[in-house]
């Protein structure tokens, strides 16, 4: 028996229940919630063309069927609540446009912890904080939905997994599919390439091993609970980026990862042991992300080398949760946050990185036993900041043979003991001197009276009593000898070329060593002249004036 619901009748009395499943019909001016309140388990509620302004709680096992997402809109009456909130199992919702839940953590379609085995299909979910959000629910099916202009299209961060997600179209969301979960098994979803983010297929892999992904052009890549996966020579751009959750012994090499929500995530939020470990991230570009270029959370023993990380809206590299990693030969520049942020991060080594043009170069909070050596840190707000956090000291870190030329070179809050130089060692240092000891400070006012390459006076670190007892000063300069090692060779040529392309990111220890023609400027002509000299010393003259 069909029942036609009017607002007047619903305010007077509830409809009598009949045996078996019934159909209910809701028309413009009437209430979807009132129909739900009057229905019983197993009923179907048909919602006809129109706009309905309400927040709907589905607390019975029902089917809600709109005439089509192109003609039925449910607009949140309160933006600080979910549009549809499902609180029971086996609910079916289809044929709606769902919009207006813009409050923090609110969703167009919200399935709470008691909502399993639901079917959400053929809906358009747009203009919400979260589009579709299964929260501690599982075994749900989401098919042929469109999610656009939400902060998060699908948020699976607290799903318990075992969901089937197919044929969904996600466009212009801050993040298309957000997949961070604290447990490995919660990644166990079926998400195939019939789903798209910004027009390109989603690549989602769970429990795969010995897999090679090469030469693809996609916007979303998730690899979870997997080992020995290689991702090479691919473009993951214009969408969500790369997510490695509980992944080990894998390699990410030679990829372009740009214009995403986040460039790369490695980890899995484990507080027991490393969630991901022994991964190699090398030769990639991570740029222009809404969040970090690279975020590492509880991942250990990784090697991050020869990557370019630039133009991200937060930190270039964000490292947290007490695991050791190695970072070398990376170029980290022009990120709005910090170049490198170590938050409760221990035992890592950063060597030969160029960190320039960021909000701050390196920021450390509650981090211990890290080593920084042979890094060039220039043109940042502060080169290095060391701070405690909730009683956890930043201490026992070692910082030596680095080049610092920043607005403020270093600040140490003095809550922990850190070493700002190593033992005097015979080795060419970062500014061409014969010994490694402390660091080069652009604001050091002392002198090197005995010519050993160290300043006679210690350099005090702002904010503390800590000192660099062996501050570096420039070694005598030789024209064309960019490294200061006493020879002029192709290494000098490469460094001069890099300086010519990016002077701020690749400063010279002595500016004059690269001014081969002596005209006061360093440009491509100087590079050509040095190349000629290396190939034919007798045919070229060096006129630097050093």
N, C-alpha and C positions, 0 to 999 in steps of 0.2 A: 504494500500500500504506500503510495507516494504521499508525502506530507509537504506542504508549502508553508514555510515559516514566515511569519510576519513579526515585526518588532512588538506590536501591541499584544499579540497572543503570548509571546514569550515572557513578557513582563508580568502576565497574570498567572500562568500555570505551565507546568512541564507537560510535554506530550506523553501519553500513555505508552508503555513499552509493549511490543508484540513479540510473539515467538519468532525466531529466525532473524536473519539480517534484513534490515530495512534501508531504504534510500531516503535521504534528506536533501532538500534543495534550498540553497541560500541565494538570494537575489540582492542587487544593490540596495542599500539602505537597511539591510538586515545584518545579523551578526554571525560570523563563523563560530565564535566562541559559544554563543548561545546554542547553536546546533550541536556542538560537541557536548555541552552540558546535558542536553536532552537525549543524546544518542546512547546506545549501549554497545558493548563489545561486539565487533564484527560488522557494524553498520558502515554504510558508505555515505559520505557527505559530498554532494555535487555543488560546486560554487560557480555561479554563472557570471558572464562577462560584466566587468565593472571594477571599481576601485574600493577596497575595504581598508579602513584605517583602524587597526587594532593590533595588539600583541596577543598571539594565540598560544594557549597551552593545550597540547594534545596529551591528555592523561588517561586515554582509553585506547584499546587496540582498534583502530579505525582506518578506513581509507578516505583520504581527502583528495578529491579530484576536481581540479579547476578546468574550465572550458578551454584553457590553453594559456601559456605564458604570454602570448601576444595580446590577450584580451582581459586577463584577470590579474590585478595587482593587489598585493597586500602590503600596505605601507604601515610601518610601526607608528602607533599612536604615541609611544614613548621611545625616544631614541636610545634611552639608557637601559633598554631591555631587549631580549631576543624577539624577532618577529614571530617565528615558529619555535616553540620549545617543546620537544618530545620527551616524555618522561616514562614511557612504557615500551615494551617490546612489540615488534611486528606491526608497526605503523607504516602505511603507504601514503606518500604525498607526491602529487604530480600536477603539472599544468598551471603553475603560478609564477608570476614575477614577484620577487620578495625583496624589499628594500627598506632602508631607513634606520637600521640598528647600528648607529654610528658611535655609541658609547664604547669606552674601552672594554675589550674582551667580549663584546656582544656580537651576536651572529644573526644572519638571516635565517639559517636552518641550524638549530642547536639540538643535539641528541645527548641527553645526560647519561649518567652511569647506569641507569636502568633501561636504556633504550637500545636493545640489540635486535638483530634480524629485521631491521627496517629497510624500506625501499624508497629512495628519494630519486625521482627521475623527471626529466623533461621540464625542469624549472629554470627560470632565469633569476639569478641571485646577484644583485648589484647594489653598489652604494652602501655597503655595510662595513663595520670594522672587520669582522670575519664573515666570509660568505657561508661556507658549510663547515660545521665544527662538531665532529663526533667526540665527545668528552668522556673518556673512560668507558666508551661503548665499543662493541665489536660485532663482527659478523653482519655488517650492514652492506647494502648495495647502493651505489651512487652511479647512475647512468644518464647520459645525454643531457646533463645540466650545463647551462652557461653561467659562468661566474665572471663578472667584470667590475672594475673600479671599486674593488674592496681592498682594504689593507692586506688581507690574506684571502685568496680564493678558497682553497681548502686548507684548513688547519688540522693536521694530524698529530700535533705535538703531544696530545694526551689521549689519543686513541689507543685501545688495547690491541689493535691490529685485526687481521683476518677480515679485512674489508675488500670488496670488489669495486673497483673504480674504473669505469670504461666509457668511452665516447663523450667525455666532458670537454668543453671548450672554455679555456681560461684566458682572458685578455685584459690587459691594462690594470692588473692588480699590482699592489706593491710587491707581493710574493704570490706566485701562482699556486704552488703546492708546498706548504710548510711542513717539514717532516721530522723535526727534532723530537726525539723521544728518549727517555732515560733508560730504557731496557731494550736489549737486542731483539727479543721476540716481538716487540711491538712494531717493528718494521715489516712484519710479515703480512703485507698487503699485496693484492693482485692489481697492479697498475700498469696497463700496457700502452703501446704506442697509439692506440685509438684516441687517447687523451692528448690534447695539445695545449701548450702555453705560448701565447702570442704567435700562433700560426705554425708552430713546429712541434714535432712529436716529443712526448715525454719518454725518457729512458729511465726505467726504475728496475733495479735488480736486487733481489734478496736471496741470500744463501747461494751465491755463485762462486766458482773457483776456477782458476786458470783461464780466465776470460780476457780477450783482447778487444778493445773498442778503439777503432782508428778511423780518422778521416770523416767523422760525422759532423753535421751542422744542426745543433739542437739548442734548446733554451733551458732544459732541466735534465740534470743527471744525478740520480741517487744510486749509490751502491751501499748495501747494508749487510752486515753479518757475513762477510765474504773475505776470501784470501786470494792473493796472487792475481790481482786484476791489473791490467795495464790500460791506461787511457792516453792515447797519443795523437798528436797532430790534428786536433779537432777544434771546432768553434762551439763554445757553450756561452752564448751571448744573447742579451736582450730578454732575459727571463729570471730564473731562480739561481743559476750557477751550479756548482758541483758540491755534493754532499756525500761524505764518507762516514757512515755510522757503524762503529764496531768492525772496522776493516783493517787488515794487517797484511804485511809483505806485498804491498801493491805499489805501482809506479804511475805517477801523473807527469807526463813529459811532453813538452812542445805544444801546449794548447794555448789558444787565445780565449780568455774568460773575461768578458767585459759587459758593462751596462746591465748588471744583474742585481737582484736583491742583496746577495752576498757572493763574493767570488768563490771562495772555497771554505767548507767546514770539514774539519777532521776531528773525530772524537766520538762522543756518545754519553757524556755526563756520568760516567761511572765514578763512584767514590770508593771502590774496593781496590781496583788495580787499573792499569792502562786499558782504556776501552778500545783504542786503536794503537798499533805499534809497528815499528819497522817499515814505515812507508817512505817512499822517496818522491819528493815534489821538486822537479827540476826543469828549468828552461821554459817556464810558462809566463804568460802575461796576465795579471789580475788587475783590472782597472775599472774605475767609474762605477763602483758598487754603491747601493744605498747604505749598506752596512759596511763591514770590514772587507778588505781585500782577502785576507786569510784569517780565519778564527780556528784556534786549536784548543780543544777542551778535553782534558784527561788523556790526550794522545801522547805516547812516549816513544823515544828512540827513533824519531823521524829525522830525515835529512831534507832540508829546504835550501836549495842552492840554485844560483844563476837565474832567479826569477825577477821579473820587473813588476813592481807593485805600486801603482800610482793612481792619483785622482779619485780615491775612494772617499765617501762622505764621512766615514768614521776613521778607525785606525787602519794603517797598512797591514800590520800583523797584530793580532790580539791573542795572547797566550795565557792560559789559566789552568790552575789545579795541579800544581806540584809534579809535573812530569818533565823529564829531560829530553831536549831536542837540540839539533845542530842547525845553525843558519849561517851560510857562507856565500859570499859573492852575489848577494841580492842587491838590486837597486830599488830603494824604497823612497819615493818622492811625492811631494805635492798632495799628500793625504790631509784631509781637513782635521782629523784627530791627531793622534800620535803616529810617528813612523812605526814604532814597535811599543806595545804596551804589555808589560809582564805583570799580571795580577795573580798573586799567590802562585808564582811560577818559579821553580827551582831547577838547579843543576843543568841549565842550558848553556850552550857556547855560541857566541856570535862573533864571526871573524870575517874580515875583508868585505863588509857590507858598506854601501854608500847610502846614507840616510840624509836627505836634504829636502828643504822646502815644506816640511810638515808643521802642524801646530806645535808639537814638541818632538824632538828626535826619538828619545827613548824615555819611557815613563815606567817606573817600577813601584809596585805597591805590595808590601808583605811578601817579598821574594828573596830567596837566599841562594848562595853558592852558585851564582851565575858568573860566567867569564866573558869579557868583552875585550877583543884585541884586534888591532889593525883595521878598525872601522873609520870611515871618513864621515863625520857628522857636522853638517854645515847648513847655515841659512835656515835653521829652525827657530821657533820662538825660544825654547830652551833646548840645549843639546841633550842633557840627561837630568832627570829628576828622580830622586830616591825618597820614598815616603813609606811610613808604616801604615798598618791598617788594623783597626780593632785590637790593638795590643800585639799584633804580629809584626815583628821588625823586618826591615829590609837590611840584611846584614850578611857578612862573609862573602860579598861579591868582589870580584877582581876586575879592575879596569886599567888597562895599560896599552901603550903604543897605539893610541887612537888620535885622530886629528879632529880638533873641535874649533869651529869658527861660527858661533851663533850669537844671537842677541844676548842670551845668558848661557854661558857654556855648561854650567852644572850647578845643581842645587841638591844638597844632601841634608835631610831634616835632622841628622845627628842622632837618631834613635838607635842606630845600629852601627857596628864597626865594619867598614868596608876598606879595601886596599886599593889605592889609586896609583900604585906603581908596582912593578915586579923587581926582582934582583937585577942589578946591572949585568947585562949579557952582551957579549960581542956578536952583533948582528946588525945589518942595515935597518934603521928604523923608518917609520912612516914619513919622516921629512928628510930622509937621506943621510942622517948621521950614522956614525959607526957603531952605536950602542943602543940597545933597547932597555928602557927603564920605565919612565912615566909616560905622560901624554903630551901632545902639543896643544897649547892653549893660546888662542888668538889674542886673549887679553892679558897674557903674562907680561909683567913689567920688568922682570929680572934680566940679568945678562949672563953670558957664558964666558967668564974671564979666562979660563984655562983651555978653552977650545975642545972640550970633551963631548960637546953636544948636549950637555945638561946645564940648566940654570943653577947658579949657586944658591939662590934662595928657594925654599919650598913654595909651592903654590897652594894656598888655602882654598878649600871648596866652600862655596857660599852655603850658609845655613848650618854649618857644623865646624868642629875643630879638626876634621879630617883633612889631610894634606897629601899632595903629590910631592914626594921628596926628590924626585928625579924628573922635573919637567923638561920636556924636549925643546931645544931651540934649533933653528935651521943650521944645517951643515953648509960649508962653503959651496957655492953653486958653480956648476960648469955648464956652459952653453950646450944645449941638446941632451944633456944627461938628466932626463926627467926623473928617473928613479934615484939618482944620486949614488949609484953603485960603482961609479968610476969607469963605466963603459957606455958607449952610445950604440944602441942596437934596436931591433924591431920592437922590443918591449917599450922603449922610450917613444917610438913612433906611434904605437897603439895608444899609449896614454895621452900623447899630445892630440891625437885625433879625437879621442873621447872628450878631452877638455875643450877642444874647438867646437864640438857639437853641443856640449852641455857644461859650460864653465862652472856653474854653481854646483852641479852634482859631481864634478870631477876636478876639484881645485888642484893647482900645482903647488908643491912645496916651495918652489921659488918661481915666481911669475916670469922672471927674466929667462929661465932656461928654455922656455917655449917660444920666445920672441926671436926666431932664428934670423930674421932680416934686420932686427934691431930698430924697427920703426915705432915701437911702443904699443903695438897691437898684435894679438895672436889670432890668426885666421887660417884659411885653407892654404894660403901661399906658404906659410911657415911649415905646414905639414908636408907639402910637396918638396920644399927645400931640404927638410930633414930626411925625407925619403931619398932624395938625390945624394945627399951626403953619405948616408949609410951604404948605398949602392956604389958610390964612386967618391970616396973622401977627397981625392986629389982634384976632382972637378968642381967641388962646391966649397964655399967658405961659410963659416958660422960667425955671425956678427951680433950676438945677443947683448954684449956689454957686461956679461957676468964676470 
